[in-house]
Amino acid sequence: MRTGTQKPVSTSDLFALPDPGDPAARPARLTVGVVGTGRVGPALGAALQLAGHQVVAASGVSTASRRRAEALLPGVRLVTPPQVLAAADLVLLTVPDDALADLVAGLAATGAIRPGQLVVHTSGAHGVGVLAPATRVGALPLALHPAMTFTGGSVDLARLAGCPFGVTAPEELRPVAEALVVEMGGEPEWVPEEVRPLYHTALAHGANHLVTLVAQAMELLRTAGIAEPGRLLGPLLGAALDNSLRSGDAALTGPVARGDAGTVRRHLAQLTTVSPDIPAAYRAMAKATAQRALAHGTLTDEAAASLLDVLDEEN
């Protein structure tokens, strides 16, 4: 447990050695605390520990979160959030987006945050503005968002290698933020405060809705009698993802991009016999695909009109 006489981390010490990739030139080792041991916090804590920092305390409420902490941060004591802050130079706030503001305000109001303490959150939706209560009492605010999906297991550490991190911080703290990301194995990508919500919207739209889309496709294949839909979808989806990342809208293929309105009508007829919710998703994605194909020049105005007529038909 830290005492009130302990010397806070000096920003000049953190800036002293500018090459975070060189183990011999790393900043001074920090004591680290993790508030929120969901899927992200233990993995990032373990990554910092591998870089030579010391995770000294963590806070988790649910049985699952406590188990994750014990698995990835063995021997680290589990205490209350104020006790985590009292023990650490650097605090990771890895709680849900909507809980972050109240947590920071509460910790600042109770005096748990001290001047010179690095307070880091991992929310993609927020920049450093949400840390304003901590900043007002002298903390050093950083927003470091790993653009990765986490499982809560040891595989997450391997996934951090080369993982992009959305970094938002005051300009004078930018070298510290980037050094910490590199030490965790990631690659910093600067995201200005004002576009942080749009940045997170893009990632959530792409990653979260992709999971839903794939799950729906697997459900349809199982209904069609395919025992292992993942084996069938894997190569196709992998190629589609690679092509779309390389070529954008030019990678569009399939009946919508070709203007095959009859095929799309048959798809919808099949879907209405199989699932109550997938037809609406298919219609929405097909409309969006048609609009993008039309704008890209892949689809003619006439073909797009026929497609949209089909997609607007009642069941």
DAQUI-V582498 format. One record per residue. N is the residue number from 0. RES is the residue in one small letter. D_LAST is the distance of its C-alpha to the last C-alpha in Angstrom with 2 decimals. Layout:
BEGIN
N|RES|D_LAST + N|RES|D_LAST
END
This chain:
BEGIN
0|m|65.05 + 1|r|65.89 + 2|t|68.57 + 3|g|68.91 + 4|t|71.64 + 5|q|69.59 + 6|k|69.46 + 7|p|65.97 + 8|v|64.51 + 9|s|65.92 + 10|t|63.67 + 11|s|66.61 + 12|d|66.70 + 13|l|63.01 + 14|f|63.51 + 15|a|66.75 + 16|l|65.43 + 17|p|62.80 + 18|d|61.74 + 19|p|59.30 + 20|g|58.82 + 21|d|62.50 + 22|p|63.28 + 23|a|66.79 + 24|a|65.58 + 25|r|63.05 + 26|p|63.30 + 27|a|65.05 + 28|r|63.31 + 29|l|61.44 + 30|t|60.81 + 31|v|57.07 + 32|g|55.14 + 33|v|51.47 + 34|v|49.74 + 35|g|46.45 + 36|t|46.37 + 37|g|42.66 + 38|r|41.53 + 39|v|43.05 + 40|g|46.42 + 41|p|48.19 + 42|a|47.23 + 43|l|48.58 + 44|g|51.61 + 45|a|52.32 + 46|a|52.03 + 47|l|54.53 + 48|q|56.78 + 49|l|56.78 + 50|a|57.86 + 51|g|60.87 + 52|h|59.82 + 53|q|60.27 + 54|v|57.49 + 55|v|59.47 + 56|a|57.01 + 57|a|53.36 + 58|s|51.35 + 59|g|48.43 + 60|v|47.23 + 61|s|44.87 + 62|t|46.12 + 63|a|43.84 + 64|s|45.09 + 65|r|48.67 + 66|r|48.22 + 67|r|46.88 + 68|a|49.93 + 69|e|52.27 + 70|a|50.79 + 71|l|50.78 + 72|l|53.63 + 73|p|56.03 + 74|g|58.97 + 75|v|57.53 + 76|r|58.05 + 77|l|55.16 + 78|v|56.10 + 79|t|54.79 + 80|p|53.44 + 81|p|56.71 + 82|q|58.70 + 83|v|56.64 + 84|l|57.45 + 85|a|61.09 + 86|a|61.41 + 87|a|59.71 + 88|d|60.41 + 89|l|56.79 + 90|v|53.94 + 91|l|50.38 + 92|l|47.90 + 93|t|44.88 + 94|v|42.86 + 95|p|39.24 + 96|d|38.63 + 97|d|38.34 + 98|a|41.55 + 99|l|43.69 + 100|a|44.89 + 101|d|46.09 + 102|l|47.77 + 103|v|49.70 + 104|a|50.72 + 105|g|51.93 + 106|l|53.90 + 107|a|55.53 + 108|a|56.41 + 109|t|58.15 + 110|g|60.20 + 111|a|58.65 + 112|i|58.18 + 113|r|61.41 + 114|p|62.51 + 115|g|62.17 + 116|q|59.50 + 117|l|56.61 + 118|v|53.38 + 119|v|50.36 + 120|h|46.72 + 121|t|43.94 + 122|s|40.95 + 123|g|38.94 + 124|a|37.74 + 125|h|41.31 + 126|g|44.35 + 127|v|47.87 + 128|g|47.41 + 129|v|46.20 + 130|l|49.60 + 131|a|51.54 + 132|p|53.17 + 133|a|54.52 + 134|t|55.64 + 135|r|57.56 + 136|v|59.67 + 137|g|60.53 + 138|a|57.96 + 139|l|56.77 + 140|p|52.96 + 141|l|50.75 + 142|a|46.98 + 143|l|46.33 + 144|h|42.72 + 145|p|42.24 + 146|a|39.10 + 147|m|38.43 + 148|t|36.46 + 149|f|38.87 + 150|t|38.95 + 151|g|41.98 + 152|g|44.07 + 153|s|46.86 + 154|v|44.55 + 155|d|43.87 + 156|l|47.44 + 157|a|46.97 + 158|r|43.77 + 159|l|45.79 + 160|a|47.81 + 161|g|46.78 + 162|c|44.00 + 163|p|43.47 + 164|f|44.26 + 165|g|43.22 + 166|v|46.62 + 167|t|47.38 + 168|a|50.92 + 169|p|53.75 + 170|e|55.35 + 171|e|58.54 + 172|l|56.63 + 173|r|54.60 + 174|p|57.09 + 175|v|56.92 + 176|a|53.11 + 177|e|53.02 + 178|a|55.82 + 179|l|54.03 + 180|v|50.85 + 181|v|52.93 + 182|e|54.79 + 183|m|51.56 + 184|g|50.79 + 185|g|48.22 + 186|e|48.06 + 187|p|48.13 + 188|e|45.75 + 189|w|46.81 + 190|v|44.11 + 191|p|45.39 + 192|e|44.96 + 193|e|42.90 + 194|v|40.12 + 195|r|39.92 + 196|p|36.65 + 197|l|34.98 + 198|y|36.48 + 199|h|35.02 + 200|t|31.57 + 201|a|31.54 + 202|l|32.66 + 203|a|30.28 + 204|h|27.25 + 205|g|28.35 + 206|a|29.65 + 207|n|27.64 + 208|h|24.18 + 209|l|25.36 + 210|v|26.03 + 211|t|22.53 + 212|l|21.10 + 213|v|23.59 + 214|a|23.05 + 215|q|19.30 + 216|a|20.28 + 217|m|22.96 + 218|e|20.72 + 219|l|18.51 + 220|l|21.79 + 221|r|23.27 + 222|t|20.40 + 223|a|21.15 + 224|g|24.74 + 225|i|26.39 + 226|a|29.18 + 227|e|30.13 + 228|p|27.20 + 229|g|29.53 + 230|r|31.79 + 231|l|29.07 + 232|l|27.60 + 233|g|30.98 + 234|p|32.42 + 235|l|29.23 + 236|l|28.50 + 237|g|32.23 + 238|a|32.48 + 239|a|29.44 + 240|l|30.94 + 241|d|34.35 + 242|n|33.16 + 243|s|31.22 + 244|l|34.26 + 245|r|36.51 + 246|s|34.57 + 247|g|31.84 + 248|d|29.18 + 249|a|31.12 + 250|a|29.93 + 251|l|26.27 + 252|t|25.24 + 253|g|22.25 + 254|p|19.49 + 255|v|18.62 + 256|a|22.35 + 257|r|22.89 + 258|g|20.20 + 259|d|18.56 + 260|a|15.27 + 261|g|14.80 + 262|t|15.37 + 263|v|12.93 + 264|r|10.11 + 265|r|11.58 + 266|h|11.83 + 267|l|8.21 + 268|a|7.88 + 269|q|10.95 + 270|l|10.19 + 271|t|7.56 + 272|t|10.59 + 273|v|13.12 + 274|s|12.70 + 275|p|11.38 + 276|d|12.66 + 277|i|12.81 + 278|p|9.34 + 279|a|10.41 + 280|a|13.79 + 281|y|12.89 + 282|r|11.21 + 283|a|14.31 + 284|m|16.76 + 285|a|15.55 + 286|k|15.92 + 287|a|19.30 + 288|t|20.31 + 289|a|19.65 + 290|q|21.72 + 291|r|24.48 + 292|a|24.60 + 293|l|24.87 + 294|a|27.62 + 295|h|29.39 + 296|g|29.47 + 297|t|27.62 + 298|l|24.78 + 299|t|25.58 + 300|d|24.35 + 301|e|22.87 + 302|a|20.99 + 303|a|19.75 + 304|a|18.48 + 305|s|16.50 + 306|l|15.02 + 307|l|14.16 + 308|d|12.53 + 309|v|10.13 + 310|l|9.70 + 311|d|9.20 + 312|e|6.47 + 313|e|3.79 + 314|n|0.00
END
